[in-house]
């Protein structure tokens, strides 16, 4: 059981992380600047460059195009991608200075696909309640940013979860609680 000093230290760090996350999300969500993202899906070969936010609002047709591109490439199932995930990617591209499209390894994932991956890749890190299932996670890399730098930038944003998979050459980002692995 932690002593009172350890408990205070832990609670202070937790509160600081929560405030940083709230501030980061608020800044991303209150900016009215237009936002564009570019993607290259590594499994389907599809590419998309789309302005998804303009004049202070998300553009429904652009969001639909992103939903389609980030669909479960195994089953073809299309989910709804969380627009704040797009904002996170936009901020990540800005922070890294990347001019290349996000290379997509995995976006939305159907429950059948998720269970298949969990069964096939035991102990691989495929979560039963993965945020991929709700369109709140994406596995990415950027051709002009070293993977370790992309990982560091994503962690530095403190806008959600960040997973580092150097053996598979990608970084996982999501809009869940701030955590890293």
N, C-alpha and C positions, 0 to 999 in steps of 0.2 A: 504494500500500500504506500503510495507516495506521501512524503511528509508535506506539511503546509507550504513550505517554500517551493517545493517542486510543483505542487498543485497550482499555486499562484503563477509560477512561470509558464506552465502549460496553458492555463486559462488566458493569460495575457497574450501568448502566441496565437491561440485560437481566436481570440477577439480581434487581434491585429489582422490575421488572415481573412476573417469574415469582413472586416471593414475594407480591406484592400480589394476583395472580390466585389463587394457592393459598389465601391467607387469605380472600379474598372468597368463593371457592367453598366452602371449609370452613365459613364462617359461614352461608352460605345452606343448606348441606346438613345442618348439625347443629341448626339451629333446629327445635324441635318445635311451634312456633305453627301454628295452622290457617291455610291459605292459600286465598284465593278470587280468581278472575280473571273479568273480564267481557270479552266480545268482540262486535264487530259486523263481520261480513264484508261488505265493500263490493261484492263481485261477486255474491254469492248472496242478500244481504239477510238472511241468518240471524243470529240473536243467541244468545248463550249466556252465562249467569252460572253459575259452577260452583265449588264448593269441591272442590279437587283433592287437597288434603293435609290430613289430620286425624289427631290423636292420634299424630303421629310417623310416619305412613305415607302413601304415595300411594294414592289411591282408584281401583281399576281401572275402575269404571264411569264415573267422571269423566274419566279419561284417555282412555277410548274415545270419549266425547262430544267431547273436544277434538280427538282424531285425526280424527273425522268433520268437525267444523267447519273444521279447517285442511287439509282434503284438497285435492288438485289440482282446482280448480274447473273447469278446462278439460276434464279427462278423467274426473273422478269418482274417480280412484285415491286410496285412503286409505293413508297411511303412518303410521308410529309416530313421534309427536312426543317428542323427548327431554324427560323431566321437568325436567331442569336448565334447559332453555329456559324452561319455565313459571316456575321459580324466579327466573330472570333477569327475566322480565316482571313478576313480583310485586314484586321489589325495585325495579324501574324505576318502577312505579306508586307505590310507597311513597316513593321518593326524590323524585319530581316532585310528590307530593301530589294526583295526578289522582283524580277521582271518576267519570270517564267510562270507557266500555269502550274497549279497544284496538280501533282500526279496522284491520282486516286487509286488506292489499293482496295478499299472497302468503304462504302457509305451505309445506306440503309440495309438492314438485314432482316429477312422474314424469320419468324420463329422456327420454321422447318429448317432453314439454312443454318440458323444459330445452333440448333440441336444437333444437326449433322456435323458441324464443325466441332462442337463440344465432344461428340462421340469419337470422331476421327482423330482429333488432335488432343488427346488426354493430356492434361497439365500444360496446355499451350497458352492459357490465359484467356480463353474464350469464356466470358462470364455468362451464367445462366440468365441473369437479368440485364444483359448488355444494353448500353444506351444506343447501340446501333439499331436495336429493335424499335425505338421510338424516334429515330431520325435525329438523335442528339449527339452522334459520334461519327467521326470519319478518320480513316487511316490514310496518311499522306506522306509525301516527300516533295521537295523542291529541287530541281536539277541544278540551280545556281546557289544553293545554300547547303553547306555540309550538314549532315544529319545531326551531329552533336550540337551545332549552332541552332538548328531548327528546334531541337528539343529544349535547349536553354531559353530560347525566345518564348516558346510556348509556356514553359514553367514561369518565366518572368511576367507573363501577362496575368497569371493567377485568375483566369476566367473560367476554370473548370479542371477536369482531369486531364493528365498528360501521361502517356505511356511511351517508353523508349524501347524499341525493338531493333537494335543494330544488326542482329543476325538475319533479320528479315528485311532490313533496310526501310523502315518506316517509323513514323511517330503517330501515335494515337492522340487525338484531341477530342474533348467532349464538353458539353455544357452542364455537366453534373457538378457535384461539390468539388472544391479544390482539393486535389490529391495528386500524387505521382507515384509511378513505379517504374 
